[in-house]
C-alpha cells in the first residue's frame, strides 16, 4: 500500500477533548475521527488494527469450540420485559418505536435474544454443551461519554453465550472461555489480569473481569501482593480489623441532644467523639421495600454488595419521607427500635461504645453496644474496600491500583433460561432448564487499551499482532534517485512475498515529517531507503519499540525485518 493513495492524516497537537494518552494518540495518529460525543469513525488505519483484534478473537473462540452467529442489534422490548431487565437498564438503553408504534431497543447486550434463539433450537441433552458468539455493534446511552472508545455510545463487542446440562458442566464452559480470554489478550500484546467482579445488570452469581492495569483506568482493583487475591472495588471483600471501641461502657446507652447535627462529622463534634465512633445508618428501598444498612461513620456503603445480598432488582436511596416513615428524620436515624430489616457491616462486630441516631430530630444515643442489637437481621460485608484493608484470604494489607476493563465472564446460572423456559430433555426424558454463561470482550475498548499500555513520548508502539501495518518503508530520495526508488520497490516486493503487510510512505515530504509520522502511528519496523545509506551499501532497519537499528544490504532487508518481527512476537 502506498501512503499517497490512502486516507491518512495525522495531527501535531493533542485534541482538546482528549483526556488520556490513548485517546489523544488514536486521534493524532489518524486512527479515529470524532463524529459526535461518544461516536467515532474508524479510518482505514483504525479499521486494519480493529480487524486484527477481531481476527485473534475469532481464532481463539473457534479453537475453544464456540460457533459464530450474528443477531439483530434492533430488538423488541418484549424480550427485555420477559427477563425483567426493561426497567432495570433505565436510561442507558436506547429506546424507539417503529412505524407501527411497536416499542424497540438498540441492544446494549444480547442475553435475551440469544436465549430466545436457543430455546427454539435445542431440545435434547445431545445438543449440549453449546457455545455461540458474535462480534457486533452495541449501543449504550452514556451520561457522559469520555476517554474515546473507553466509554462510547456505540461500540463493538464480542459476546459469547454457553448453554449446558448442569452447573458442573457450565463450570467447564466457563473455564474454557476464561482460558481463551487469557490467550486473546496475550496475543493482542496486553497485560490483562482476571479479578473477581460484580455481575451488575447482567445478573448471575459469579464473574471475573479482565483488567488492564493503567493509571487512567476508571476501575479500582484491590489486590494483595502476598497471596495474589484481586477483585474489582465493587466486589472486593476484606477481613475486618478488630474494633477500636471494644470496651463496653458500664453505664449503658444514653440519649444526648445534638441540635443541628445531620452529618457524621457534625454528630461526632456534637457528642465529642471521633467520626469512627459514629454508626452511619442509611435507609434504602429494595424493590420498593425499606431496609436499613449500618456502617462505621468513616466508611462508604457499597450499594453493589448490598443489592447482591438482598437479591433485589432495584436498590435506591430512600427519600426524606420514606426514611421518616421507616425510622426517623434524615440525619438522626439509628437501628434502635426499628421494625425494618437491618444489615450491619462486619466491621462493626465487637463495637461496644458507639453513637447511633435516636430516630428523633436533634438527638443521638451514645454508649451503644452494636454487637448485641436485637434489631440486626444479618452481618454482612457491605462497605467499599479501601487501601490498607486486610486481605480476606491471608490478612495482609491490600493496595488499590487502577485498571481498564476489557473483558468480563459471567456464570449466569438459570436467570435467563428460567425466564424464557429454555429447557431440554435429559437422558431419562426429564425436562430440565439449561444452565447458562456469558462472556464479553469490548473489541474497540481492547484496541484502545493496547495503545494505553504501549506508547512513549513519540507516539504509539504497536504490538506486531495488531499493528495497522507491520512495516513502513520510507524512500527518502526516490524522485531524484532511480536507484533509491528501485531499492525501495524491491524491498516492498520481498516483504509482500514473505506475507508481511507493508506501507510505503511515498509522500513528497521532508524526511523529518516522515520519521515523526512513522513513530506517531507506531509501525513496529521502519525501513529507511536513502541515497546516502545506499552509497554505503545498505538501508536502515529500525525497531520502533527498542530503537534498535541496523544497516543491511537491500537484498537482505526483508529477511532482517522478518527476524525482527519474529522476535517481537515472541516477546508477547
N, C-alpha and C positions, 0 to 999 in steps of 0.2 A: 504494500500500500504506500502511495506517495502522499506526503503531508499536504501538498498543494491541491490534492483532489478531495480532501476531507473537510468536514465542518469542525475544525478545532480552533478555539480561541481561548487564550489564557489572559489572566489579569495580573497586573503587577502589585496591586494593593489589595488588602483584605476587605471584602464587602462589609458594610456597616452592620447588616443584620445578622452576620455570623458571629456566634459566641464562643464556640470551641474550635480547636485546631482542625479536626477532621472536616467540619462544615466549611471552614474557611478554605482549606486546601482543595476540597472537591469542587468548590465554585471557582477558585483561582485556576485550577488545572483544567477547567473546562469539561468536567465530568457531568455536572448538573447545571441546569438553568432554572431559576425560580420563576414560577408562573404566578403563584399567589401564596398566602400563608399556609404552610403545610402541604403545598403542591409543587412538584418539581418535574421538569422534562429531563430525561436521560439523553445525553448527547451520544454520538457514535462511540466515543471513547468509553463513556459510562456504561453503555449497553454491553460492550465487549467484556468489561470486567464483571458486570452483573451476570451475564450468560455463563461465565466461567464458574462463578459461585453456584449457579443453578446446576451446572453440569456435575460438579462434585457432589451436590446433594442428591441428584438423581442416581448417580453411580452407587452411592452408599445406601440409599433407600432400596434400590433394586437388589443390591447384594444382601441386604437384610431380609429379603423376601416380600417387600411391600410392592403393591401394584399401583400404577399411576392412573388416576381418573381426573376429570375436570367437572366441577359443579358450578351451578349458576351463582354469580355474585348477587343478583337480584332474587330476593326470597319473599314468599308470602308471610305476613305477620302471624298467621295462624300457627305455623310451626313453632314460633317463639312463645306464643301463648300456651301451646301444648306442653312445652318444657317448663313454663313458669318464669322464663327469663325476659319476657317482653317488657315488664315493668322494671325489673332489676337492672337492666342495661342502661335505663334512664336516657339522659340527653346525649350520651356518647354515641348512640346509634342513629344513623341517618334514616329517616322515615319519609315515605312519599306515597302517593296514590296513583294508580294507573287511570286510564281514561274511563274505565268502568267504575271508578271510585273504590277499587279494592286496595286495602292497605298493604304496603310492601316495605321492605327494608333493604338497604345495601349491607351485605353481610360483613360484620366485623370478625366473624368466625363461622365455622360450619358444622358444629356438633349436631344441630337439629336436622340439617339437610342430609348429612351422611347417615344418621340413624334411620331417618325415614327411608332412605335408599336401601340400606342393608336389611331392614326388617321385611322388605318386599322381595329380596333376592336370596336370602339364606333361611333355610327351614330345617336343616339337619346338622347334627354334630359332625358329619363327614365333610361339611364345607368349612369347618373351623379348625384351626385359627385362621383369621383373615385380617390382613393389614393393608389398608389402602391410603394413598396420599395424593395431594395435588400441590401445584405451585401456581398461586393465583393472587389477584389483587384483592385487598381488603380495605374497608372504609371505617374510620372512627372519627367522630366529630370532636376532636380535641379542643378543650377550652383554650389552651394556649400552645399552639404548635411551636416547637422550638428545636434547636440543635439539628436542623436539616432533616435527614432521614430518621433520626432517633425518635422524634415524636411528630409524625406527619399525619395528615388526614387521609391520605391514600398511600398504601404501601404494599409490597409484595411479600407474601408469606408462604412457606411450605408448611402445610398442616397434614398430619397423618393420624389415622384412627385404627385402633386394633379392636377386634371382637373375638372373644374366647368363651370356652365352655365353663370355666371356673375361675375363681380368684387366683388359684395356684398357676393355672395356665396363663392368666393375664400378667402375672409377675414375670413370666418368661418373655412375653411380648414386650413388656416394659424394659426389661434388661437388654433386649435386642436393640431397641430404639436408643436407649441410653448409651450403649456401646457405639452405635452408629454415629451418634452426635459427637462423641469424643473424637472419632476418626474425621468427621466432616470439618470440625473446627481446626483440628491439627493440620489437615490438608489445605485449609484456607490461610494458614500461616498465623492463626490466632492462638494465644494463650488463654483458654477458656476453662474455668473450673466449675464443676457442679456444686450447688449449695442447696440445702433444704429451703423450701419456699412455701408461701401461702397459695392456696388454689384459687382464691378470689372468685370472680363471677363465673368462671368455668365450672367450678364445683369439684367434687371428688374428695378423697381423704388423704392423698399423699402426692407430693410433687417435688421436682427438682428444677431449679433454674440453672442455666449455663451462663455464667457471668464472665465478662472480660474485664479484668482489673484495669481501671483508668481513673485518674483524678477527676475527670469531667463526668464520671458516671453519676446517674441520678439515684441509683440504689445503694443503700448502705449494706455492707456484708459484715456480720460478726464472725470472727474467726479466732480459733485457738491455735497458737503456734506450737503448742506442746503435743496435742493429740490429733490435730487436723480437723476438728469439728468446724463446720462453716454453715451459715444459714443467712438468708435474707433477713434484714432487720424486722420485716413484718412477721416473720415466722420464728425468729431466733428465741431460744429458751435460755434460762440461766439457773444456776444453783444459788438460791438466796443466801446472802450473808446473815449471820446472827443479828437480831435486832439490837440497836444501840440503847433501847429503852426496855430492857428485860426485867428490871427490878420493879415489882408491884408496889404501888403506893398503899400504905396501911389504912389511910382514912377513907378510901373508896371514892367513887365518882362525885364530882362537884360541879354544879352549874355556875357559870360565870358570865357576867354581862360583857358583850363585845360589840358595842354600838358602832354601826357603820363598817364593820369588818365583813367583807364579802369575798375576799380572795384568801388564798393560803398565806400570802405574805402579811396581809392585814390581820388575819386571825392570829398568826404567830406573834406579831408585835403586840396585839391587844392582850393576849394571855401571858406573854413574856416567856415564850419557849422558841426553840429553833424550828424552822419550817419542816424539818424531817419528823417532828413530833406531832404534826397535824395529819389527820386522816382526811384525805380528799375523797368526798362522796359525790358520785355522778349518777344521774338518772338518765337511762336510755329507753327508747321504745323499740322493743324487739318484735317485729311483725305486729305492731300495734299494742303490745303489752309492756307495762313498765317493769324495769329491772334496775337494781342499784349495783354499782361497782365501786369498791373502795380500794384505794391505793395510798401508799405513803405520799405525803404532800409534795415532795420534790420529784416524784416520778410521773411519767406520762402514760396514760392508759393506751393500750394497743387495741384499737377497735377491730382489727382483723382477727386477733386472738379471741376477743370476746364474741364476735359473730360466729366463729368456728365452734367455740364451746357451747353456745346457745343453739347452734344449728338453725339459725333463722335466716330468712331470705333478705330481710331489710332491717338495718340497725341504724337508728338516727338519735341524736341527742334530743332529749325531751325539752319542750319549751317551758316557759315560766309557769304557765297554767298547769301543764301536765305534771311538772315537778311538784308544785304545791299540792295537787290532788294526791300524788303518790307518797309524799313525805313531808315537805315543808317548803318554805321560801328559799329560792336560789341564794346561795352564799351562807346558809345556816343549816344545810342538810346533813344528817347523820344517820347511821344504821339503827340506833336505839329505838325500839318500839315500832319500826316499820312493818308493814304487812305485805311487802312485795319481796320477790327473791333477791337475795343479797349475795354477790360474788366478791370474795375477798382475795386480794393478791397474796401469793405465798410469802412475799416479803414482809407481811405483817404478822406472820407466825411468831409467837413469842413476845409480841409487843404488848407491854402491860401498863404503860403510863402514857397514854396517848390522848389527844384532844380531838373531839368529833363535834359536828354541828348538833344543836339541840332541837332542830326541826321547828324552831320559832324564831322570829326575827330578832336579831340583836343578842343572841345567846349561843354559847358553846358549852360543852361539857369536858372537863379535864379529868385526868387520872382514870381513864377508861382502859380496862383490860380487853383489848380486841380479841385476843386469843380465845376468850371464853364467851363471846357473844352468841347467844342462842339464835339470834336473827340470821346468822350466816348460813346460807344454803350450801355453798361449796367454796373450797380453797383452790384457786387456780393461778397459773402464771399468766397474768393479764396486762403486764406493763411492757413498754418498749425497752428492749435490752440496750444498754449503753456501754461505752468503753470502760474497761476495768471490772465489769460484772464478771462473775465466775462461770467458767465453762460448765455446762450441765453434765458433761461426761467425766472430766478429770479434775474440775475445780480450780483450774488455773485462770488467771485474769485474761480476758479477751480484748481484742482491739477491733476497731471499725476501719474498713477500707471501702473505697468507692468502686462501683462496678457498672458495666453496661450489660443489660440482659439481652442475649442473642438467641436463646432457645429456652423452651420450657416443656417438660414432660410431666404428664398427669396420670395418676391412677383414678379413673372416674368411677369405677365400680358399676352400679346399675342405675345411676342417676337418670341418664337419658334413655336407656333401654327399657326401664320400667315405664317411663312416661310415654314411650312410643310402642309399647307392647312388643318389643323386639325379642321374640322367643325362637327356640329351636327344639327339635325332638332329640333326646339323648338316645343312647344305645338300647335303652329299655322302653323306648317310646313315651317317655315322660316329657312334658313340656316344661322348659326351663328358660330363664331370662339370660341373655348374653351378658358377659362382663366386658367392660369397655375401658380403653385407654386413649388418650390423645396426646399429640406430640407436635409442637410448633417451633419453627425457626423463622425469625424475621430476616428474610433474604436481603432486603435493601438495608436493613439495620446492620446485618452482618458485614455487608460491603463497607459501610462507613466505619464500623468498629475496626476493620482491618486497617483503615487509614489512621484511626485514632491511636492505634498501637504501633504503627510503623511510619514514622516521619522524623525529619530533622529540620534544621533551620532553613534548608534549601527547598524542601518540599516533601512529597510522598516517597516512601521506599516500598514499592510493591513486592510482596512475595511472588515468585515466578508463577505459582499456580493460578493466581487471579489477576495478574497484570494485564492491562488492555493489550499491550504488545510486549513480548519478552525482550525485544531488541530494537533500538533505534540506530540507524546508520546516518551519520552526518557527513555528507560530502561538502567540504569547505570551499573548494575551488573548481567545481565541476564545469561551470560555464566558461571558465577561462582555460582549463587544462583538460584536454581529452583523456589523458592518462588517468587523471583523478576520477573522471566520470566512469571510465571503463572499469577501474578497480572497484568502485562502489557497486556498479551493476553486477560484477562477478560475485562479490561478497553476498549481495542480496539473493542472487540465484542459488548460491551454495547453501545459504541459510534456509531458504524456502524448500530446497531439495531435501534438506535434513528434517523437514517438518517443523521448523521454528518460525513462529509468527514475528514479522518484522515490519517496521515502518521506516520509510526514507524521508528524512527532513530535507526536501529539495527546494525549500523556500529561498527566495533571494533576500536573505537576512544576514546580518553580521554574525560571526562565529559566537560572540558573547550572548546574543539573543538565543541562538540555538542551544547553547550549553545550559543556559538558565531554564529554558522551557523543558529540556530533557530531564533536568534534575527536579523541576517542579512537578511534572507529571509522574516522574519516578520510574521510568523504564528500567528494569533490572540490569541490563547491559547496554553500554553505549559504545559504538564503533565509529571512530573519527578517521575520515579519509581526507588527507590534505596533501598539497604539493610538497610541502617541506618534509613531512614524515615519509612520503613515498620516495623522495630523493635519497632518504637514508635507508630505503629498502623495507619500509613497514607501515602499518596502520596501528592506531592506538585502540586497545580494547580495555574498557574500564567497567568495573562492577560498581553499581550505584550504592549498595549497602555498605561495603567496606572501603570503597575508594581505591581498591587495588587496581593498578593499571599496568599493562604490559604492551610492548610493541612487537608485532609479529608480521611476517610477510602476508600480503593479501590472500595468497592461496591457502594459508594456514588459519586465517581468521575464523572461518566457520567452525573448524574443529576446536579452536580455543574457546570460542563462545559456547559451544555445546558442552565442553568440560566445565566451564564456569556455571552454566545453568544447572548442570547435574549436581554440582557441589551445593548450590543454593537450595535445591530441592531436598537434599539430604539434611540440611540444617533445620528443616521443618519436618 
